[in-house]
Amino acid sequence: MAEDEVFVRGVDYVYKFDLTTWGWIHLVLGALVAIVGLALSTGAGWARVSAIIVAAISILANFLWLPYYPVWSLLIIALDVVVIWAVSTRNPERV
């Protein structure tokens, strides 16, 4: 494996992963988002709950990524909150 690590000047954090680990975490989350997004666009009933769960996991993953890229992490966390709001408030009978 690659020996690439991110060093942040300042506070020591309890958790520390190398970039390869973070890459795999984001790759798996991205694949889950794609699968759930396709199911959500077809109207699958299980996809709404799954979309909320995947967005919540993304919030947690980006919270852990916060010390390394704070602006990007906050942007993704805000978008995840919007996704959770949009999926949970959509009423298919009204359309």
N, C-alpha and C positions, 0 to 999 in steps of 0.2 A: 504494500500500500504506500501511497505517497505520504511523506512526512511533512505535510503542510499544516501549519497551525496559525491561528490568528492571535496576535498579542495586542491587548488593549492596555494603554497606559492609564494608570489610575487605580481604581478600586479592584481588589481581587474578588472574583465571583466564585460561588460554590461549585458551579458546573463549568466544564470546559470541554468542548469537543473540537476535533480537528476539522478542517474544511471538507474532507472526504465524508465524514459522518454526517455533517450538515447537508452536504450535497445529496446523499442517499435519503435522508429524512425528507427533504423538499421534493425529491423526485417521486417518492412514494406518495406523499400528500398530493402532488400534482396529478398523478395517475388516478387517485381516488376522486379528486375534483372533476376530472374529465369524465369518468364513468358516471358519477352522480349527476353531473350536468347534462349528459346525454339522456339519462333516464328521466331527469326532471323535465327536459324539453319534450319528451314523449308523453308525459302526464302520468307516469308511474306513481302510485300512491305511496310506496315506501321511500321514494326519492326525496320527498319534502323533509321527512324526519332525518334521513341520511344527510341531506344538504346542511341542515342545522348542526348535526354532529360533526361533519367534516369542517364546517366553518369554525366551530368552537375549538376543534383540534388545531386548526390553522392559527387561531388567536393564541393558543398556548405555545405553539412552536415559534411564532413570531415574538412572543413575549420573551422567550429564552434567547432569541436572536437580537433582542433590543440593545445589549451593550456593544455589539459589533457594528450594526447599521441602524441607528435610532430613527432616522427620518423614514427610511424605507419600511421598517417594522411598524411604526405608528401608522403609516399610510395603509399598509395591508391590514392591520388590526381594524382601522376605521372602515375599510371596504368589507371586511368580514362581518362587522356589525350591521352594515347596510344590507348585506346578503341575508343575514338572519332575519332582519326586520322584513325584507321584501318577501321572503319565502313564507314566513309565519303569518303575514297579514293578507296574502293573496287569497281571493275567494273565487274559485273556478266557476261557481254557479252564476256569478254576477256577470261574467263575460259573455 
